[in-house]
């Protein structure tokens, strides 16, 4: 299933039922359930936004807002929420409101250390912010945001490549270790066999 396909909606809704059960079983510590519910609701909202189902997107965005209010401070979640809210305003042609949300999303995420997920989200925010700024007549700033989008996307791609190379190296080292261990065992078995035959 493609990530922007509405065919994924039933899977998210099933996950939502599961997350509600976790939240209810979690007793006083509702962070795990609320965090899972937030991610499900924000992804459903994103899915509906990508397919221009704005009323459905709004419903799940408001559900995500409710989950966010019950979680301990999380800059990534808060930034993600404001990004999608800005995207909703952008699709409704409410550009000044969209700009406000994108600005909040950027400022919130800048409080965190740079990492793979943050770079990808920053890239998305800069791109959407650029479109919204262009619509409000801020061409120079829109261009600057577009350049920042390119920069963050490039950082994300490079970091993803490094991660894949690290994973490949780790897998290769494990395989080499297994092969060395196999040869060592075979050598020991052969030595034992020779010793037994020599007796």
C-alpha positions in Angstrom: 0.0 0.0 0.0 1.3 3.4 -0.9 1.8 5.7 2.1 -0.6 8.3 0.6 -3.2 5.8 -0.4 -6.6 5.9 1.3 -6.5 2.1 1.2 -4.2 2.4 4.3 -7.0 4.0 6.4 -8.5 0.8 7.7 -5.1 -0.3 9.0 -4.7 3.0 10.8 -8.2 2.7 12.3 -7.4 -0.9 13.5 -4.2 0.4 15.0 -6.2 3.2 16.7 -8.4 0.6 18.4 -5.3 -1.2 19.6 -3.8 2.1 20.9 -7.0 2.9 22.8 -6.7 -0.5 24.5 -3.0 0.2 25.5 -4.1 3.6 26.8 -6.8 2.1 28.9 -4.5 -0.7 30.2 -1.8 1.8 31.0 -3.4 3.1 34.1 -1.8 6.3 35.4 1.0 6.2 32.8 -0.8 7.1 29.6 2.2 8.3 27.7 2.7 5.1 25.7 -1.0 5.0 24.6 -1.2 8.7 24.0 2.0 8.7 22.0 0.7 5.9 19.8 -2.7 7.6 19.4 -1.0 10.8 18.4 1.1 9.1 15.7 -2.0 7.3 14.3 -4.1 10.4 14.3 -1.4 12.6 12.8 -0.8 10.0 10.1 -4.5 9.7 9.3 -4.6 13.5 9.1 -1.6 13.5 6.7 -3.2 10.8 4.6 -6.5 12.8 4.2 -4.5 16.0 3.6 -2.6 14.4 0.7 -5.9 13.3 -0.8 -7.6 16.7 -0.2 -10.2 15.3 2.2 -9.9 18.4 4.4 -12.8 17.7 6.8 -11.5 14.3 7.6 -8.0 15.7 7.9 -9.3 18.3 10.4 -11.0 15.7 12.5 -7.9 13.6 13.0 -5.7 16.7 13.4 -8.0 17.8 16.3 -7.7 14.3 17.8 -4.0 14.5 17.5 -4.1 17.9 19.3 -6.0 16.2 22.2 -3.4 13.5 22.4 -0.6 16.0 22.3 -2.1 18.0 25.2 -1.9 14.8 27.4 1.7 14.1 26.6 4.9 15.4 28.2 6.7 17.9 26.1 7.9 16.6 22.8 9.3 19.1 20.3 9.1 16.7 17.3 5.4 15.9 17.9 4.6 19.6 18.5 6.4 20.6 15.3 4.8 17.8 13.3 1.3 18.9 14.5 1.9 22.5 13.6 3.3 21.5 10.2 0.2 19.6 9.3 -2.0 22.3 10.7 -0.1 24.8 8.5 -0.6 22.4 5.5 -4.3 22.3 6.2 -4.5 26.1 6.2 -2.4 26.2 3.0 -4.9 23.9 1.3 -7.7 26.1 2.5 -5.9 29.1 1.0 -5.5 30.7 4.5 -1.9 31.7 3.9 -1.3 34.0 6.8 -2.6 31.3 9.3 -0.5 28.7 7.5 2.6 31.0 7.8 2.1 31.3 11.5 1.8 27.5 12.0 4.9 26.9 9.8 6.9 29.4 11.9 5.8 27.7 15.1 6.8 24.3 13.6 10.2 25.5 12.6 11.0 27.3 15.9 9.8 24.3 17.9 12.0 21.8 16.0 15.0 24.0 16.1 15.1 23.4 19.9 16.0 19.7 19.2 19.4 18.3 18.1 19.7 17.7 14.4 18.8 14.1 13.4 17.4 12.1 10.5 13.7 12.5 11.3 14.1 16.2 12.2 15.9 16.9 8.8 13.1 15.3 6.9 10.4 17.2 8.8 12.3 20.5 8.4 12.6 19.9 4.7 8.8 19.4 4.5 8.1 22.5 6.6 10.5 24.7 4.5 8.9 23.5 1.2 5.3 24.1 2.4 6.3 27.4 4.0 7.9 28.5 0.7 4.6 27.9 -1.2 2.6 29.8 1.4 5.1 32.7 1.5 4.9 32.9 -2.3 1.1 33.2 -2.2 1.4 36.1 0.3 3.8 38.0 -1.9 7.0 37.3 0.0 9.0 36.0 -3.0 12.5 36.5 -1.5 11.7 34.8 1.7 9.9 32.0 -0.2 13.1 31.4 -2.3 15.2 31.3 0.9 12.8 28.7 2.4 13.1 26.7 -0.8 16.9 26.7 -0.6 16.6 25.6 3.1 14.3 22.8 1.9 17.0 21.7 -0.6 19.7 21.8 2.1 17.7 19.9 4.7 16.6 17.3 2.2 20.2 16.8 1.1 21.2 16.4 4.7 18.5 13.8 5.2 19.5 11.9 2.1 23.2 11.9 3.1 22.4 10.8 6.6 20.2 8.1 5.3 23.0 6.9 3.1 25.4 6.9 6.0 22.9 4.9 8.1 22.5 2.4 5.3 26.2 2.0 4.9 26.6 1.5 8.6 23.9 -1.2 8.6 25.6 -2.8 5.5 29.0 -2.7 7.3 27.5 -4.2 10.4 25.8 -7.0 8.5 29.0 -7.7 6.6 31.1 -7.8 9.8 28.6 -10.2 11.3 28.8 -12.5 8.3 32.6 -12.4 8.3 32.6 -13.2 12.0 30.2 -16.2 11.4 32.5 -17.4 8.5 35.6 -17.1 10.7 33.8 -18.9 13.5 32.7 -21.7 11.1 36.3 -22.1 9.8 37.6 -22.1 13.4 35.1 -24.9 14.3 35.9 -26.8 11.2 39.6 -26.5 11.9 39.1 -27.6 15.5 37.1 -30.6 14.4 39.7 -31.6 11.9 42.5 -31.3 14.5 40.5 -33.4 16.9 39.9 -36.0 14.2 43.6 -36.1 13.3 44.5 -36.4 17.1 42.0 -39.3 17.4 43.4 -41.1 14.4 47.0 -40.7 15.6 46.2 -42.5 18.9 
